[in-house]
Amino acid sequence: MSRHKTRVLVIDDSAVVRQMFSKILDADPDIEVVGSACDPYVAREKIVELQPDVVTLDIEMPRM
């Protein structure tokens, strides 16, 4: 029986942080990183497109 993986979207203006979070989260077999975004406007589009279960969000970003 296959289990549902938690779909995560990583949102941060730092490419290093996005990569680090994605790598850490990908190590968990119950988590699938479905994408990332560098600002809130791109994030809004990706949330609609990818339908993640969870988002990680940097609350201090440009354009926020």
PDB file with one MODEL, atoms N, CA, C and O in Angstrom:
MODEL        1
ATOM      1  N   MET A   1       0.842  -1.180   0.000  1.00  0.00           N
ATOM      2  CA  MET A   1       0.000   0.000   0.000  1.00  0.00           C
ATOM      3  C   MET A   1       0.886   1.242   0.000  1.00  0.00           C
ATOM      4  O   MET A   1       1.740   1.394   0.873  1.00  0.00           O
ATOM      5  N   SER A   2       0.690   2.125  -0.969  1.00  0.00           N
ATOM      6  CA  SER A   2       1.510   3.330  -1.031  1.00  0.00           C
ATOM      7  C   SER A   2       0.905   4.431  -0.164  1.00  0.00           C
ATOM      8  O   SER A   2      -0.309   4.633  -0.131  1.00  0.00           O
ATOM      9  N   ARG A   3       1.782   5.124   0.527  1.00  0.00           N
ATOM     10  CA  ARG A   3       1.349   6.214   1.394  1.00  0.00           C
ATOM     11  C   ARG A   3       1.429   7.522   0.636  1.00  0.00           C
ATOM     12  O   ARG A   3       2.267   7.699  -0.249  1.00  0.00           O
ATOM     13  N   HIS A   4       0.542   8.436   0.999  1.00  0.00           N
ATOM     14  CA  HIS A   4       0.545   9.768   0.402  1.00  0.00           C
ATOM     15  C   HIS A   4       1.742  10.552   0.928  1.00  0.00           C
ATOM     16  O   HIS A   4       1.908  10.693   2.140  1.00  0.00           O
ATOM     17  N   LYS A   5       2.567  11.057   0.036  1.00  0.00           N
ATOM     18  CA  LYS A   5       3.677  11.909   0.446  1.00  0.00           C
ATOM     19  C   LYS A   5       3.156  13.327   0.654  1.00  0.00           C
ATOM     20  O   LYS A   5       2.285  13.788  -0.083  1.00  0.00           O
ATOM     21  N   THR A   6       3.687  14.007   1.646  1.00  0.00           N
ATOM     22  CA  THR A   6       3.340  15.399   1.883  1.00  0.00           C
ATOM     23  C   THR A   6       4.068  16.249   0.854  1.00  0.00           C
ATOM     24  O   THR A   6       5.295  16.221   0.758  1.00  0.00           O
ATOM     25  N   ARG A   7       3.281  17.011   0.078  1.00  0.00           N
ATOM     26  CA  ARG A   7       3.830  17.839  -0.994  1.00  0.00           C
ATOM     27  C   ARG A   7       4.183  19.222  -0.437  1.00  0.00           C
ATOM     28  O   ARG A   7       3.335  19.907   0.137  1.00  0.00           O
ATOM     29  N   VAL A   8       5.451  19.623  -0.617  1.00  0.00           N
ATOM     30  CA  VAL A   8       5.953  20.861  -0.017  1.00  0.00           C
ATOM     31  C   VAL A   8       6.452  21.819  -1.098  1.00  0.00           C
ATOM     32  O   VAL A   8       7.121  21.415  -2.049  1.00  0.00           O
ATOM     33  N   LEU A   9       6.111  23.098  -0.928  1.00  0.00           N
ATOM     34  CA  LEU A   9       6.636  24.173  -1.766  1.00  0.00           C
ATOM     35  C   LEU A   9       7.524  25.037  -0.881  1.00  0.00           C
ATOM     36  O   LEU A   9       7.082  25.512   0.164  1.00  0.00           O
ATOM     37  N   VAL A  10       8.776  25.245  -1.291  1.00  0.00           N
ATOM     38  CA  VAL A  10       9.745  26.025  -0.522  1.00  0.00           C
ATOM     39  C   VAL A  10       9.795  27.444  -1.090  1.00  0.00           C
ATOM     40  O   VAL A  10      10.061  27.638  -2.276  1.00  0.00           O
ATOM     41  N   ILE A  11       9.536  28.439  -0.226  1.00  0.00           N
ATOM     42  CA  ILE A  11       9.500  29.835  -0.662  1.00  0.00           C
ATOM     43  C   ILE A  11      10.507  30.640   0.155  1.00  0.00           C
ATOM     44  O   ILE A  11      10.378  30.767   1.373  1.00  0.00           O
ATOM     45  N   ASP A  12      11.511  31.180  -0.534  1.00  0.00           N
ATOM     46  CA  ASP A  12      12.536  31.993   0.124  1.00  0.00           C
ATOM     47  C   ASP A  12      13.261  32.789  -0.954  1.00  0.00           C
ATOM     48  O   ASP A  12      13.441  32.301  -2.069  1.00  0.00           O
ATOM     49  N   ASP A  13      13.675  34.008  -0.631  1.00  0.00           N
ATOM     50  CA  ASP A  13      14.384  34.815  -1.617  1.00  0.00           C
ATOM     51  C   ASP A  13      15.839  34.380  -1.789  1.00  0.00           C
ATOM     52  O   ASP A  13      16.480  34.760  -2.768  1.00  0.00           O
ATOM     53  N   SER A  14      16.359  33.603  -0.870  1.00  0.00           N
ATOM     54  CA  SER A  14      17.738  33.120  -0.953  1.00  0.00           C
ATOM     55  C   SER A  14      17.789  31.763  -1.657  1.00  0.00           C
ATOM     56  O   SER A  14      17.170  30.795  -1.215  1.00  0.00           O
ATOM     57  N   ALA A  15      18.534  31.713  -2.753  1.00  0.00           N
ATOM     58  CA  ALA A  15      18.683  30.447  -3.481  1.00  0.00           C
ATOM     59  C   ALA A  15      19.365  29.392  -2.616  1.00  0.00           C
ATOM     60  O   ALA A  15      19.049  28.206  -2.712  1.00  0.00           O
ATOM     61  N   VAL A  16      20.293  29.819  -1.777  1.00  0.00           N
ATOM     62  CA  VAL A  16      21.003  28.883  -0.899  1.00  0.00           C
ATOM     63  C   VAL A  16      20.033  28.249   0.094  1.00  0.00           C
ATOM     64  O   VAL A  16      20.071  27.039   0.318  1.00  0.00           O
ATOM     65  N   VAL A  17      19.170  29.060   0.686  1.00  0.00           N
ATOM     66  CA  VAL A  17      18.192  28.546   1.651  1.00  0.00           C
ATOM     67  C   VAL A  17      17.199  27.617   0.958  1.00  0.00           C
ATOM     68  O   VAL A  17      16.868  26.559   1.492  1.00  0.00           O
ATOM     69  N   ARG A  18      16.720  28.003  -0.225  1.00  0.00           N
ATOM     70  CA  ARG A  18      15.788  27.130  -0.963  1.00  0.00           C
ATOM     71  C   ARG A  18      16.430  25.778  -1.234  1.00  0.00           C
ATOM     72  O   ARG A  18      15.799  24.736  -1.053  1.00  0.00           O
ATOM     73  N   GLN A  19      17.679  25.796  -1.665  1.00  0.00           N
ATOM     74  CA  GLN A  19      18.387  24.547  -1.966  1.00  0.00           C
ATOM     75  C   GLN A  19      18.595  23.719  -0.698  1.00  0.00           C
ATOM     76  O   GLN A  19      18.408  22.502  -0.710  1.00  0.00           O
ATOM     77  N   MET A  20      18.981  24.375   0.392  1.00  0.00           N
ATOM     78  CA  MET A  20      19.229  23.672   1.650  1.00  0.00           C
ATOM     79  C   MET A  20      17.947  23.024   2.171  1.00  0.00           C
ATOM     80  O   MET A  20      17.945  21.845   2.524  1.00  0.00           O
ATOM     81  N   PHE A  21      16.846  23.799   2.221  1.00  0.00           N
ATOM     82  CA  PHE A  21      15.566  23.246   2.687  1.00  0.00           C
ATOM     83  C   PHE A  21      15.121  22.092   1.805  1.00  0.00           C
ATOM     84  O   PHE A  21      14.667  21.062   2.304  1.00  0.00           O
ATOM     85  N   SER A  22      15.250  22.262   0.504  1.00  0.00           N
ATOM     86  CA  SER A  22      14.832  21.204  -0.420  1.00  0.00           C
ATOM     87  C   SER A  22      15.623  19.925  -0.188  1.00  0.00           C
ATOM     88  O   SER A  22      15.055  18.833  -0.183  1.00  0.00           O
ATOM     89  N   LYS A  23      16.924  20.054   0.003  1.00  0.00           N
ATOM     90  CA  LYS A  23      17.775  18.882   0.229  1.00  0.00           C
ATOM     91  C   LYS A  23      17.401  18.181   1.534  1.00  0.00           C
ATOM     92  O   LYS A  23      17.300  16.954   1.578  1.00  0.00           O
ATOM     93  N   ILE A  24      17.198  18.959   2.589  1.00  0.00           N
ATOM     94  CA  ILE A  24      16.827  18.379   3.888  1.00  0.00           C
ATOM     95  C   ILE A  24      15.474  17.680   3.795  1.00  0.00           C
ATOM     96  O   ILE A  24      15.319  16.553   4.267  1.00  0.00           O
ATOM     97  N   LEU A  25      14.500  18.347   3.190  1.00  0.00           N
ATOM     98  CA  LEU A  25      13.153  17.777   3.093  1.00  0.00           C
ATOM     99  C   LEU A  25      13.122  16.552   2.187  1.00  0.00           C
ATOM    100  O   LEU A  25      12.416  15.585   2.474  1.00  0.00           O
ATOM    101  N   ASP A  26      13.881  16.586   1.100  1.00  0.00           N
ATOM    102  CA  ASP A  26      13.925  15.444   0.176  1.00  0.00           C
ATOM    103  C   ASP A  26      14.480  14.179   0.829  1.00  0.00           C
ATOM    104  O   ASP A  26      14.212  13.072   0.363  1.00  0.00           O
ATOM    105  N   ALA A  27      15.244  14.337   1.893  1.00  0.00           N
ATOM    106  CA  ALA A  27      15.806  13.172   2.586  1.00  0.00           C
ATOM    107  C   ALA A  27      14.738  12.368   3.316  1.00  0.00           C
ATOM    108  O   ALA A  27      14.960  11.205   3.654  1.00  0.00           O
ATOM    109  N   ASP A  28      13.594  12.971   3.558  1.00  0.00           N
ATOM    110  CA  ASP A  28      12.492  12.276   4.240  1.00  0.00           C
ATOM    111  C   ASP A  28      11.645  11.548   3.198  1.00  0.00           C
ATOM    112  O   ASP A  28      11.127  12.188   2.283  1.00  0.00           O
ATOM    113  N   PRO A  29      11.491  10.242   3.310  1.00  0.00           N
ATOM    114  CA  PRO A  29      10.732   9.495   2.304  1.00  0.00           C
ATOM    115  C   PRO A  29       9.240   9.831   2.272  1.00  0.00           C
ATOM    116  O   PRO A  29       8.553   9.483   1.313  1.00  0.00           O
ATOM    117  N   ASP A  30       8.737  10.496   3.297  1.00  0.00           N
ATOM    118  CA  ASP A  30       7.318  10.858   3.339  1.00  0.00           C
ATOM    119  C   ASP A  30       7.051  12.261   2.806  1.00  0.00           C
ATOM    120  O   ASP A  30       5.911  12.724   2.822  1.00  0.00           O
ATOM    121  N   ILE A  31       8.100  12.943   2.331  1.00  0.00           N
ATOM    122  CA  ILE A  31       7.970  14.317   1.842  1.00  0.00           C
ATOM    123  C   ILE A  31       8.430  14.391   0.396  1.00  0.00           C
ATOM    124  O   ILE A  31       9.432  13.787   0.013  1.00  0.00           O
ATOM    125  N   GLU A  32       7.677  15.144  -0.400  1.00  0.00           N
ATOM    126  CA  GLU A  32       8.050  15.416  -1.786  1.00  0.00           C
ATOM    127  C   GLU A  32       8.093  16.929  -1.973  1.00  0.00           C
ATOM    128  O   GLU A  32       7.073  17.600  -1.815  1.00  0.00           O
ATOM    129  N   VAL A  33       9.254  17.468  -2.305  1.00  0.00           N
ATOM    130  CA  VAL A  33       9.366  18.893  -2.607  1.00  0.00           C
ATOM    131  C   VAL A  33       8.905  19.065  -4.052  1.00  0.00           C
ATOM    132  O   VAL A  33       9.555  18.587  -4.981  1.00  0.00           O
ATOM    133  N   VAL A  34       7.777  19.753  -4.230  1.00  0.00           N
ATOM    134  CA  VAL A  34       7.190  19.879  -5.561  1.00  0.00           C
ATOM    135  C   VAL A  34       7.676  21.111  -6.305  1.00  0.00           C
ATOM    136  O   VAL A  34       7.446  21.244  -7.507  1.00  0.00           O
ATOM    137  N   GLY A  35       8.349  22.016  -5.594  1.00  0.00           N
ATOM    138  CA  GLY A  35       8.862  23.206  -6.254  1.00  0.00           C
ATOM    139  C   GLY A  35       9.374  24.221  -5.264  1.00  0.00           C
ATOM    140  O   GLY A  35       9.366  24.012  -4.051  1.00  0.00           O
ATOM    141  N   SER A  36       9.827  25.348  -5.834  1.00  0.00           N
ATOM    142  CA  SER A  36      10.311  26.440  -5.003  1.00  0.00           C
ATOM    143  C   SER A  36       9.977  27.753  -5.690  1.00  0.00           C
ATOM    144  O   SER A  36       9.695  27.800  -6.887  1.00  0.00           O
ATOM    145  N   ALA A  37      10.018  28.825  -4.894  1.00  0.00           N
ATOM    146  CA  ALA A  37       9.727  30.155  -5.425  1.00  0.00           C
ATOM    147  C   ALA A  37      10.596  31.173  -4.712  1.00  0.00           C
ATOM    148  O   ALA A  37      10.927  31.015  -3.537  1.00  0.00           O
ATOM    149  N   CYS A  38      10.967  32.237  -5.448  1.00  0.00           N
ATOM    150  CA  CYS A  38      11.883  33.231  -4.903  1.00  0.00           C
ATOM    151  C   CYS A  38      11.197  34.493  -4.399  1.00  0.00           C
ATOM    152  O   CYS A  38      11.845  35.321  -3.758  1.00  0.00           O
ATOM    153  N   ASP A  39       9.912  34.665  -4.668  1.00  0.00           N
ATOM    154  CA  ASP A  39       9.185  35.813  -4.137  1.00  0.00           C
ATOM    155  C   ASP A  39       7.699  35.475  -4.020  1.00  0.00           C
ATOM    156  O   ASP A  39       7.249  34.475  -4.580  1.00  0.00           O
ATOM    157  N   PRO A  40       6.930  36.302  -3.295  1.00  0.00           N
ATOM    158  CA  PRO A  40       5.534  35.952  -3.034  1.00  0.00           C
ATOM    159  C   PRO A  40       4.653  35.898  -4.285  1.00  0.00           C
ATOM    160  O   PRO A  40       3.663  35.168  -4.309  1.00  0.00           O
ATOM    161  N   TYR A  41       4.999  36.652  -5.310  1.00  0.00           N
ATOM    162  CA  TYR A  41       4.173  36.647  -6.517  1.00  0.00           C
ATOM    163  C   TYR A  41       4.363  35.354  -7.312  1.00  0.00           C
ATOM    164  O   TYR A  41       3.400  34.779  -7.817  1.00  0.00           O
ATOM    165  N   VAL A  42       5.605  34.908  -7.415  1.00  0.00           N
ATOM    166  CA  VAL A  42       5.880  33.614  -8.052  1.00  0.00           C
ATOM    167  C   VAL A  42       5.266  32.504  -7.206  1.00  0.00           C
ATOM    168  O   VAL A  42       4.701  31.547  -7.736  1.00  0.00           O
ATOM    169  N   ALA A  43       5.383  32.641  -5.883  1.00  0.00           N
ATOM    170  CA  ALA A  43       4.826  31.633  -4.967  1.00  0.00           C
ATOM    171  C   ALA A  43       3.326  31.474  -5.160  1.00  0.00           C
ATOM    172  O   ALA A  43       2.816  30.354  -5.195  1.00  0.00           O
ATOM    173  N   ARG A  44       2.623  32.585  -5.286  1.00  0.00           N
ATOM    174  CA  ARG A  44       1.165  32.526  -5.473  1.00  0.00           C
ATOM    175  C   ARG A  44       0.818  31.712  -6.717  1.00  0.00           C
ATOM    176  O   ARG A  44      -0.092  30.884  -6.688  1.00  0.00           O
ATOM    177  N   GLU A  45       1.539  31.946  -7.798  1.00  0.00           N
ATOM    178  CA  GLU A  45       1.288  31.197  -9.036  1.00  0.00           C
ATOM    179  C   GLU A  45       1.595  29.708  -8.856  1.00  0.00           C
ATOM    180  O   GLU A  45       0.846  28.850  -9.323  1.00  0.00           O
ATOM    181  N   LYS A  46       2.696  29.417  -8.179  1.00  0.00           N
ATOM    182  CA  LYS A  46       3.081  28.016  -7.989  1.00  0.00           C
ATOM    183  C   LYS A  46       2.140  27.284  -7.034  1.00  0.00           C
ATOM    184  O   LYS A  46       1.904  26.087  -7.198  1.00  0.00           O
ATOM    185  N   ILE A  47       1.604  27.988  -6.044  1.00  0.00           N
ATOM    186  CA  ILE A  47       0.639  27.360  -5.135  1.00  0.00           C
ATOM    187  C   ILE A  47      -0.588  26.918  -5.917  1.00  0.00           C
ATOM    188  O   ILE A  47      -1.090  25.811  -5.720  1.00  0.00           O
ATOM    189  N   VAL A  48      -1.069  27.778  -6.799  1.00  0.00           N
ATOM    190  CA  VAL A  48      -2.237  27.430  -7.622  1.00  0.00           C
ATOM    191  C   VAL A  48      -1.897  26.276  -8.560  1.00  0.00           C
ATOM    192  O   VAL A  48      -2.683  25.341  -8.713  1.00  0.00           O
ATOM    193  N   GLU A  49      -0.733  26.344  -9.183  1.00  0.00           N
ATOM    194  CA  GLU A  49      -0.327  25.332 -10.165  1.00  0.00           C
ATOM    195  C   GLU A  49      -0.015  23.976  -9.528  1.00  0.00           C
ATOM    196  O   GLU A  49      -0.454  22.941 -10.030  1.00  0.00           O
ATOM    197  N   LEU A  50       0.737  23.977  -8.429  1.00  0.00           N
ATOM    198  CA  LEU A  50       1.268  22.730  -7.871  1.00  0.00           C
ATOM    199  C   LEU A  50       0.432  22.126  -6.753  1.00  0.00           C
ATOM    200  O   LEU A  50       0.578  20.942  -6.447  1.00  0.00           O
ATOM    201  N   GLN A  51      -0.439  22.915  -6.140  1.00  0.00           N
ATOM    202  CA  GLN A  51      -1.315  22.439  -5.062  1.00  0.00           C
ATOM    203  C   GLN A  51      -0.547  21.724  -3.943  1.00  0.00           C
ATOM    204  O   GLN A  51      -0.839  20.567  -3.641  1.00  0.00           O
ATOM    205  N   PRO A  52       0.435  22.404  -3.324  1.00  0.00           N
ATOM    206  CA  PRO A  52       1.183  21.747  -2.247  1.00  0.00           C
ATOM    207  C   PRO A  52       0.321  21.564  -1.001  1.00  0.00           C
ATOM    208  O   PRO A  52      -0.657  22.283  -0.799  1.00  0.00           O
ATOM    209  N   ASP A  53       0.694  20.600  -0.174  1.00  0.00           N
ATOM    210  CA  ASP A  53       0.031  20.412   1.119  1.00  0.00           C
ATOM    211  C   ASP A  53       0.566  21.407   2.140  1.00  0.00           C
ATOM    212  O   ASP A  53      -0.159  21.857   3.027  1.00  0.00           O
ATOM    213  N   VAL A  54       1.851  21.746   2.001  1.00  0.00           N
ATOM    214  CA  VAL A  54       2.552  22.601   2.966  1.00  0.00           C
ATOM    215  C   VAL A  54       3.456  23.560   2.200  1.00  0.00           C
ATOM    216  O   VAL A  54       4.005  23.206   1.157  1.00  0.00           O
ATOM    217  N   VAL A  55       3.608  24.786   2.726  1.00  0.00           N
ATOM    218  CA  VAL A  55       4.623  25.700   2.203  1.00  0.00           C
ATOM    219  C   VAL A  55       5.557  26.097   3.341  1.00  0.00           C
ATOM    220  O   VAL A  55       5.129  26.279   4.481  1.00  0.00           O
ATOM    221  N   THR A  56       6.840  26.228   3.012  1.00  0.00           N
ATOM    222  CA  THR A  56       7.774  26.862   3.941  1.00  0.00           C
ATOM    223  C   THR A  56       7.925  28.278   3.410  1.00  0.00           C
ATOM    224  O   THR A  56       8.122  28.474   2.211  1.00  0.00           O
ATOM    225  N   LEU A  57       7.833  29.262   4.289  1.00  0.00           N
ATOM    226  CA  LEU A  57       7.771  30.649   3.828  1.00  0.00           C
ATOM    227  C   LEU A  57       8.682  31.538   4.651  1.00  0.00           C
ATOM    228  O   LEU A  57       8.571  31.601   5.876  1.00  0.00           O
ATOM    229  N   ASP A  58       9.583  32.224   3.967  1.00  0.00           N
ATOM    230  CA  ASP A  58      10.401  33.260   4.581  1.00  0.00           C
ATOM    231  C   ASP A  58       9.500  34.485   4.712  1.00  0.00           C
ATOM    232  O   ASP A  58       8.965  34.963   3.712  1.00  0.00           O
ATOM    233  N   ILE A  59       9.326  34.997   5.921  1.00  0.00           N
ATOM    234  CA  ILE A  59       8.388  36.116   6.101  1.00  0.00           C
ATOM    235  C   ILE A  59       9.022  37.477   5.860  1.00  0.00           C
ATOM    236  O   ILE A  59       8.324  38.491   5.864  1.00  0.00           O
ATOM    237  N   GLU A  60      10.342  37.517   5.649  1.00  0.00           N
ATOM    238  CA  GLU A  60      11.018  38.769   5.321  1.00  0.00           C
ATOM    239  C   GLU A  60      11.652  38.631   3.945  1.00  0.00           C
ATOM    240  O   GLU A  60      12.810  38.236   3.807  1.00  0.00           O
ATOM    241  N   MET A  61      10.851  38.973   2.921  1.00  0.00           N
ATOM    242  CA  MET A  61      11.320  38.885   1.544  1.00  0.00           C
ATOM    243  C   MET A  61      10.992  40.181   0.830  1.00  0.00           C
ATOM    244  O   MET A  61      10.056  40.884   1.212  1.00  0.00           O
ATOM    245  N   PRO A  62      11.761  40.505  -0.211  1.00  0.00           N
ATOM    246  CA  PRO A  62      11.393  41.649  -1.044  1.00  0.00           C
ATOM    247  C   PRO A  62      10.004  41.428  -1.656  1.00  0.00           C
ATOM    248  O   PRO A  62       9.604  40.293  -1.915  1.00  0.00           O
ATOM    249  N   ARG A  63       9.292  42.504  -1.879  1.00  0.00           N
ATOM    250  CA  ARG A  63       7.957  42.491  -2.496  1.00  0.00           C
ATOM    251  C   ARG A  63       6.900  41.873  -1.586  1.00  0.00           C
ATOM    252  O   ARG A  63       5.851  41.438  -2.061  1.00  0.00           O
ATOM    253  N   MET A  64       7.171  41.831  -0.283  1.00  0.00           N
ATOM    254  CA  MET A  64       6.197  41.240   0.623  1.00  0.00           C
ATOM    255  C   MET A  64       5.621  42.296   1.526  1.00  0.00           C
ATOM    256  O   MET A  64       4.775  41.994   2.368  1.00  0.00           O
TER     257      MET A  64
ENDMDL
END
